[in-house]
Each structure stands twice: as C-alpha cells, then as structure tokens.
Amino acid sequence: MRLLMLGGTGFVGRAVVADAVHRGWEVTTFHRGGAPDVPGVRSLRGDRITAAGRAALGAGEWDAVVDTWSGAPGVVRETARLLRGRVGHYGYVSSRSVYLHPRPAGAPTAEAAPLVAADPDGPATEYARDKRGAEIAVNAAFPGACLLARAGLILGPHEDIGRLPWWLLRISRGGDVLAPGPRDLPLQYVDARDLAGWLLDAAAGGLTGTYDTVSRSGHATTQTLLAACVAATGADARLRWAPAGTLLAAGVEPWTQLPIWLPPGELHTALHGADTRRAYAAGLRCRPVRETVADTWEWLSALPGVPQRPGRPPVGLDAAREREILAGL
C-alpha cells in the first residue's frame, strides 16, 4: 500500500505513520518540516494553506491518504480537489463535536444524529464547524471513497495537548491528589495507536462511510484511569475524591483545570455517551486503559520537558489551588 499522510510528525498523524511503516507500506508525509519524521518515510515539504504551499502534492499517486486537519475547511477542500483522481481512499479524522448539542428531542442518534451547520469553503471559525465543513469537502471530492472517523477524546503516547500527561506528572509528584468524582463515571476515548490501526485497516479494506471512533462507554472510568496513573508512575500518591458539586462550587473548571473530567450531565453524555456499535462492527478495538497510561508514562518520562501543541493553552489545576481545595474536604 502507498500511503500519503498529510502531517505525520505529531500525535495521531505520527501514530498512523509509525503503524504504516511497521506494516511495510510505502509512506509519504507532507508537512511544513517543523518536527522530524518517523524514520523510513519519504517526506514532502509545504504549507497546504496556500496553492504555492501545496505544490509538492501536485504530482504522485497513492492508494490512500489520511488527513487530520483541524483548521479552515477550505484548506481541506483544496487539498482534496488537488488529490482527486490520484488517491484511491481518503480517510479524514473528524470529531464527535460535529453533532448538534443539545440534540433535539426525538432526533436520530449515533452517526445519524443532527449536525452543526458548516461551510466547506469557509475560513477557520469554530472547531466543530471547521471539522464538519471539512467532512463536507471530503465527501464532495471523494464521493463513495472516503472514510470519516469521528473521534472523541484521544489519548496515548505523543499526546501534545497535555490532558493525560498532566495527570501523570501530577500523580508522579505524590501526596494527596484531588480526584474528581464520581469515581465510577464512565469515560470514552481512543488510544491514538488504536485509531491509527483502524484507519489503516479501513484504507486497506476500502471501508467508507462515517463512524464514531471511540471506545465503548465504560471502557474506563475516572477511577480506573487515575488508578492506572498511580500504578504506572509508582508514586506515593493518594487519590482524594471530591464530589462534582463540591468542585464546581469551588470554581474548578471541568476539562481544562482537571483535564478529561466532565461532571455528570449533558456535556458528559455528549462526550462519553456515544453509540460505537458501528465502529466496533467495522473492526475498531481499544486496548486496556492501563496499557495506554503505562505507555504514555514511558514516553513522557523520557522527555526533557512537557510537550505542548503550538497555540494551545496549557491545562491543569494550579498546585496552590489544589491544596486549598483539598484542605476543605
């Protein structure tokens, strides 16, 4: 198989490239050159935002392309048009954020649920609309030959957003750790490597259509995730569980100050309540949470610093604020 990876040096793109190289595929990456490639690939340089920047994609043929773009939908539209007729299968990593929330009463569920309005020709506006606009653009350029993988929370080695890394680093310092309840709250996510493997299997098998690509609800819980962090780091850490209402009353911001956590309610259901039967029937498999956490810690602990995607603010609760809340429990 000949694979073109648009990107390929960070997180999901890197996992796709590493898996494809391991399979013995012929892999070409296209990116701006800001980070090193996985060894064993052919690299093209360019910035796909402009026509001149896409020039390196003007020649060549591939069996499949994988795209993770999260900016202006018009960039995906132009890239897909440029590759039309020279690529057999277009895999686009989208997001479950494209669903309309709250969902209207009586509306369809799963992949048929109502979607946000979006413009495939437009500039970058808002994450959900950008992803949906890119979906429309891919469908228009590759009708019947594209795969839309609507991922949710993505974890695993090389995560450059900082959610699981923050928990691992915090727990590695030991002591009392503020843990957001309820502890049995179900989580849905996908390890970037499992997503990558599924995308490549789909490309090789010609799978098309739209799929919610996350684990089954309850594949992990807040408790199993944080307990796996304690086990992986080997730290002398004690999880101090606080009710969701206590944390919210203290002004703690879900998702950002305590990464991954969302209290029970509409937003939690939207992120962690996906019906994933279609993706699992199409071969998606998700490794145990303890493996994702342990492998992420092994990667993270070997780094000189904390990886952070450019333009993304750091996540996590200030240590002094954590101590203040713990003192009141």
MIDRENZA-983078 format. One record per residue: x negated, y, z of N, C-alpha, C in turn; residue in one letter. Coordinates in steps of 0.05 Angstrom, whole numbers, plus 5000, padded with zeros to 4 digits. Example, Ala and Ser with C-alpha at 12.3 -4.5 7.8 and 13.67 -1.06 7.14 Angstrom:
<domis>
473648865156475449105156473649345156A;474349555142472749795143474250015157S;
</domis>
This chain:
<domis>
498349765000500050005000498250255000M;499150444985497850704984499550904999R;498451015021499951195038498751475037L;500551675034499851955038501052045064L;499252135082500152255107499852545106M;502052695109501952985110501353065139L;498853135144497853165171495952935176G;496252815199494752575204492552585225G;492152825237490052845257491052865285T;493652905289494752945316497152765321G;497352675345499552525357500852325338F;503352375329504852185313503352135286V;502452345273501052305248498552135251G;497152185273494752025278495351735283R;497551685297498351405302499151265276A;500451415258501151295232498651225217V;496851415216494351365200492751135212V;492451125239490850915251492150645246A;494750625247496050365242495750285212D;496050475194495850415166492950325159A;490950455170488250375165487750095176V;488850035200488649765212489849555194H;491949625180493349435161491749395135R;489749565131488249545107489449705084G;491249895090492350055069490350265060W;490850365036489350585025490650845034E;489350995051490551225064489351485055V;491051675047490151945041491552135061T;490052315073491252515090491052785077T;492952955084492953235073493453415097F;491453585103491753775125489753995122H;489854185141488154425139485354385148R;484754155160482054105168481254195195G;483154255213482454355239481554145259G;482053885252481253675270480253435253A;478653265265477453045249479552835242P;479052705219480752485211480152225225D;482052045225481551775233479551655213V;477451515221475551405202476851225182P;475951235157476951045137479051155118G;479451425119481451535102480151725081V;481651775060480951985041482452235048R;480952455051482252695061482452915040S;484753035038485253265021485753505039L;484753735030484953975047486854175034R;488454305051490154515041492254595062G;493554815057495654915075498254915059D;499954735066502354695050504354925051R;503755135066505555365068505755515041I;503655515026503555655000503155474977T;503955564953503555404929500555344925A;498855544929496055504925494955304946A;496055314970495155134991495954844985G;498054804969498954534963497554424938R;495654574927494454494901493254214901A;492054134924490753874925492753644923A;495353704927497453494924498553484895L;497453644878498453664850497853424833G;496153244842495453004826495252774845A;495752534835495652294851498352164854G;498251904859500751744863500451574888E;502651544903502551384927505151224929W;504951004943507350834948509150964968D;508051104987509651225008508251475019A;509951655030508951885044510351905071V;508951995091510152045117509752335124V;511852475133511752755138512952815166D;511552975182512553045209513053345212T;513153495191513353785192515653885210W;515054085226517054205244517554495240S;516554615219516854895214519054955193G;518455145176520455235156521355015138A;523954965135524854755118523954795089P;523755045080522855095053520154975046G;518454945066515854825061516154525055V;517954385069518554105063519854085035V;521654265029522954265003520854274980R;519054464982517054504961515154264959E;514354154983512553924983513953684970T;516453634978517853404968518353434937A;518853674928519253714899516653664885R;514353744897511753704884511053414882L;511953254901511252964902513252794887L;515552904880517652744867516552624841R;517152364838516252224814513452094817G;512052174839509352064843509151914870R;511351904885511451764911513951594911V;513651344920515851164919517851184942G;516851254966518451264990517651495008H;519551655017519051895033520151845061Y;518351825081519151795108518752055123G;520952155134520852415149521552375178Y;519752465196520252455224521852695233V;524352655237526152865245526552855275S;528852945284529352965313532352925319S;532952815342535652785351536853065359R;535153265358536053535364537953635341S;537953495319539653595296542553545302V;543253395322546053345328547353595341Y;549753635335551253865347551953805376L;551253985394551753945422553154195433H;555254165449556453905455557953795431P;558253535430559653405408562653455411R;563953545389566853585391568353335399P;570453375414572053145423573052985400A;572752725401573752545380571852525356G;569552665357567752655334566252385333A;565352305310563752055308561252065326P;560251835332557851815349555451705332T;553351645346550851545334550051715310A;548951585289547851735267549951895251E;552551825255554651965241555752215256A;554552275279555452505295555152765280A;556652965286556453225272553653355276P;552753495256550053615255550153915256L;547954035264547754325263547654425235V;548554665230548354785203545454855198A;544654825173541854885166541554955136A;539355095130538755175103536155045094D;536154865075533754735066531754925052P;532655155044530955345031529855565049D;530555555074530055775092527355775106G;526856005120524456025136524855885163P;522755885179523055765206524855935223A;526755805236528655945253528655825281T;529855595283530155455309529755155304E;528455025323527554745319529654565307Y;531954555318534054365309534854435280A;535154685274535954765247533654725227R;531254765236528954715218528754415211D;529154245231528953955225531253865207K;533653975213535953895196535554005167R;534654245164534154355138532154185123G;530054085136528053915123529353655115A;531153545131532553295124534053335097E;535453555095536953615071535053635047I;532853765051530853795029529753525020A;529153355039528053085032530152925017V;532552925027534752785014535152874985N;534953134981535353244954533153164935A;530753154944528453084927528152784923A;528952624943528552334942531152194949F;533252244933535852104939535551804936P;536451664957536251374957533551264961G;531551434966528751334970527451474994A;529051555013527951695037528951575062C;527351595083528051505110527851745129L;529951785144530051995164529951865192L;527651905205527351785232527852005253A;530251995265530952195285529952105312R;527552195318526252125344527352305366A;526952225390527552395413524952465427G;524752395452522252435467520152245457L;517852345450515652175440513352185460I;512351955469510251935489507951765478L;505751755492503651575485500951715482G;498851565477496151685473496151905452P;494552105456494252335438496552535439H;498252505459500352705462499152975468E;499853175452498653435455500753645463D;502953555474504953735485504653745516I;503753535528503053545556504953425576G;507053295567509053205586508052975603R;507552745590506452525606503652585616L;501952715601499352785612499552955638P;501553135640501753295664502353105688W;504252925685504952745707502452575715W;501052475695498752305701496552465716L;496052705707494052875721494952955749L;497453025751498453105778498352865797R;499152635788499152405806496352315812I;494552345793491752265797490452425820S;491552665827490452815849491352715876R;493352545876494252415900495952595918G;496452495942498052645961501052615955G;502652785968505552785964506152915937D;507652765921508352855894511352905892V;512253135884515053195882516153035858L;518052855864519252685844522152755840A;523052805816525852895812527852665811P;529852685828531952485828534152545808G;535952345805535952085819533851905806P;532751735823530451575814531251365793R;533751285793534651075773535751205748D;535251455743536251595719534951465694L;536551375675535451245652534051435633P;531951345621530351505602530351365575L;530351525554529951425526527651575514Q;525751435502523551555489522451355469Y;520451425454519051235437516051285439V;514551075441511651095440510851165412D;509151365408508351445381507351215364A;506051025376505050795362507250605352R;509350585369511650415360513150555338D;513450815340514650965318513050945293L;510450965295508650945271508950675258A;508850465274509050195263511750145249G;513850255261516450225248516650385222W;515450625221515450775197513950635174L;511750505181510150365161511650115152L;512849965170514349735162516649815144D;517950045150520150145134519150215106A;516850345105515750415078515150175062A;513949975074513149725060515649575051A;517749585067520149435060522249595045G;521649845039523550015024526050095040G;525850095066528150175083528750465079L;531350525075532150805072534550865091T;535251115093537551195110536651345134G;538451375153538051535177538251365202T;536351405220536151235244535351395268Y;536651345291535851465316533651285328D;531151375327528851205333527751265361T;529151165381528251175409528850905422V;527850865446528350625460531350605468S;532150375476534850345487535050505513R;537350605519537750745544537150565568S;535550665586534750505609532350325604G;531050355580528550215575526550285597H;526850535607525350625631527150795647A;526450845672527851035689525751225700T;526651435712524751625724522851475744T;524051295759522351145779520350965765Q;521150815745519250635732517050785718T;517751015707515751185693513651285713L;514651405735512751525754511251315770L;512551085775511150865788508850765770A;509350755744507350675725504950865725A;505551125729503451325731501751275756C;503051215778501551155803499750915799V;500850705786499350455782496950505763A;497450655741495350695721493050855732A;493651065748491551235758490151115783T;491450935797490350825821490151025843G;491651235841491451455861492951395887A;492151525908493551505934495751715933D;497751665917499951865913502551745925A;504051925937506651845949508852005936R;510651865923512851995909514952075929L;515452335931517452455949519852535932R;521952375934524252415916526052635927W;526852815909528553035916531053015898A;533453055910535853055894535853275873P;537153215851537253405829538353675838A;540453665854541653915863539754085880G;538053955896536054095912534054235894T;533154105873531154215855532354445840L;534754415830536054635815536554875833L;537354825858537855045876535255195883A;532955055881530355175886529255325862A;530755315839529955455815527955295798G;527655035803525954875786527154845758V;525654895738526554865710526154585700E;528354445694528054175683526554195656P;525253975649523953935623521254085621W;521054325632518654475630516954475655T;518154535678516654535703516354245714Q;518254085710518053795716518453655689L;516353605674516653505646518153235645P;519553195624521052955618523752955632I;523853065657526253045673528453235664W;530853125662533353285659535353175679L;536653345694538553245713540953125699P;542452955713544852835701546753055691P;547953005668549653195656549553185626G;550653395613550853395584548253375570E;546253535579543653535565542253265568L;542453145592541252885596542452675578H;545152685576546552495559545752535530T;545452785522544752845494541952725487A;540052745506537352655500536952365506L;538252265527537651995536540051805533H;541951875516544351705513544851625485G;542751595469543051525441543851225437A;545551185417546150905409544050825388D;542350645396540050575379540350305365T;542750205364543149935353542249925324R;542750135309541950135281538950115277R;537450265293534550255290533449985300A;534549875321533549615331534249405311Y;536549415298537249225277535349235254A;534149475250532249525228529349475237A;528949355260526349265268524849435288G;526049655299524649815319524249645344L;521849655355521249525380519649715397R;520149725423518849915441517449765463C;514849815466513249685486513949775514R;513249615534513949685562512849955570P;514250095588513350355597510550345610V;510050135624507450115638505150105618R;505549995594503449985574503050265562E;505250405556504950675546503550855565T;504250835591503051005611500050935615V;499450675617496650595622494850675598A;495850645574494250715551493851015549D;495951165556495651455556493651545577T;493651425600491651495620488851425612W;488451195599485851115590484751325570E;486451415552485651615532485151885546W;486951965564486852225576484352245594L;483852045609481652055629478952065616S;478752005590476152025577475752295564A;477652475565477452735552476152945571L;474753135560473553345576475553555587P;477853565574479953755582482653655575G;484653815578487453745573488153825544V;488953645527489653725500492253885500P;492354085483494754265482495154355453Q;497454305442498054385415498154685413R;496754805393496755095390499655205388P;500155415402502755545401504755435420G;504055225435505955105454505055185482R;506855295498506055375526505655125543P;503855135562503354905580505854855597P;506054605605508354515621507354445649V;509254425668508554335695509054535716G;509554435740510154595763507654695777L;507554945785505355055799504954905826D;502454855832501854695856502854825882A;502655085884503655225908506655205910A;507955225887510955195887511754915895R;510254725885510854445892510654405923E;508454505934508054475963510354605979R;511254835969513454975982515954815982E;516554695959519054535957518754285974I;516454155974516053915990516353976019L;515554206028515754276056518554296065A;520354356047523154396054524854136052G;523653916044525153666041525453536068L;
</domis>
